[in-house]
Amino acid sequence: MPLIKTPVGEINVAKKMKKVEAIIGDKESGRVILSDVHLGRDSLIGIVLTLQHLLEFNGSLSQLKKSLPEYYMSSIKIKSGKIKGRQRYKCKECGYNL
């Protein structure tokens, strides 16, 4: 499954998901968008998916946590500049224009 990046904002994620017919999307905040339910972020979807996985795992939540890979989030400063009167941002780390 490919990783598809979008500009910041739930609406941008939802539009891209609809365009590429994605099943699941998420935001940096951890909110999950599940297209089978609706194209809006919903923390309850994340909870339900976790509980479903926990049932299928057939162990405790702490055992499930230990079995999963660890990921970390990092925040970086970005340089801003104006382009034709509109504020634009470019990520120094990846070069992604926002």
C-alpha positions as CSV (number, residue, x, y, z in Angstrom):
1,M,0.0,0.0,0.0
2,P,1.6,3.3,-1.0
3,L,1.9,6.3,1.3
4,I,0.2,9.3,-0.2
5,K,0.9,12.7,1.3
6,T,-1.5,15.7,1.2
7,P,-1.4,19.3,2.3
8,V,-2.4,19.9,5.9
9,G,-6.1,19.6,6.8
10,E,-8.8,17.0,7.1
11,I,-10.6,18.2,4.0
12,N,-7.4,17.7,1.9
13,V,-7.0,14.2,3.3
14,A,-10.6,13.3,2.6
15,K,-10.6,14.7,-0.9
16,K,-7.4,12.7,-1.8
17,M,-8.9,9.6,-0.2
18,K,-12.0,9.9,-2.4
19,K,-9.9,10.6,-5.5
20,V,-7.7,7.5,-5.1
21,E,-10.4,5.4,-3.5
22,A,-8.3,4.9,-0.3
23,I,-9.7,2.7,2.4
24,I,-8.1,4.4,5.4
25,G,-6.3,7.7,6.1
26,D,-5.0,9.4,9.1
27,K,-3.9,12.8,10.4
28,E,-0.7,13.6,12.3
29,S,-2.8,13.9,15.4
30,G,-3.7,10.2,15.2
31,R,-7.3,10.7,14.1
32,V,-8.4,8.1,11.7
33,I,-10.5,8.5,8.5
34,L,-12.2,5.3,7.4
35,S,-13.9,5.6,4.0
36,D,-16.4,2.8,4.6
37,V,-17.8,4.8,7.6
38,H,-17.4,8.4,6.4
39,L,-14.8,10.8,5.1
40,G,-14.3,12.7,8.3
41,R,-11.9,12.2,11.1
42,D,-13.2,10.2,14.1
43,S,-11.4,9.1,17.2
44,L,-14.1,6.5,17.8
45,I,-13.1,4.7,14.6
46,G,-9.6,4.5,15.9
47,I,-10.9,3.0,19.2
48,V,-13.1,0.5,17.4
49,L,-10.2,-0.6,15.1
50,T,-8.0,-1.0,18.1
51,L,-10.6,-3.1,20.0
52,Q,-11.2,-5.2,16.9
53,H,-7.5,-5.9,16.5
54,L,-7.3,-6.7,20.3
55,L,-10.1,-9.3,19.9
56,E,-8.4,-10.9,16.9
57,F,-5.0,-10.8,18.7
58,N,-6.5,-12.8,21.6
59,G,-4.2,-11.3,24.3
60,S,-4.1,-8.3,26.6
61,L,-3.7,-4.7,25.4
62,S,-0.2,-4.5,26.9
63,Q,0.8,-7.7,25.0
64,L,-0.6,-6.3,21.8
65,K,1.3,-3.0,22.3
66,K,4.6,-5.0,22.9
67,S,4.0,-6.9,19.6
68,L,3.7,-3.8,17.5
69,P,6.6,-1.8,16.0
70,E,7.3,1.6,17.6
71,Y,6.9,4.7,15.6
72,Y,7.8,8.3,16.6
73,M,6.5,11.7,15.4
74,S,8.8,14.5,14.8
75,S,8.0,18.2,14.4
76,I,10.2,20.4,12.3
77,K,10.3,24.1,11.6
78,I,9.5,25.1,8.0
79,K,10.6,28.2,6.1
80,S,7.8,30.4,4.9
81,G,7.7,32.7,1.9
82,K,5.2,34.6,-0.2
83,I,4.3,33.6,-3.7
84,K,2.0,36.0,-5.6
85,G,0.5,37.4,-2.4
86,R,-0.2,33.9,-1.0
87,Q,1.6,32.4,1.9
88,R,3.5,29.2,0.9
89,Y,5.5,26.8,3.1
90,K,8.3,24.5,2.1
91,C,9.5,21.7,4.3
92,K,13.3,21.9,4.8
93,E,13.6,18.2,5.5
94,C,11.6,16.7,2.5
95,G,11.1,19.7,0.2
96,Y,7.3,19.2,0.2
97,N,5.4,22.4,-0.7
98,L,2.4,23.2,1.4
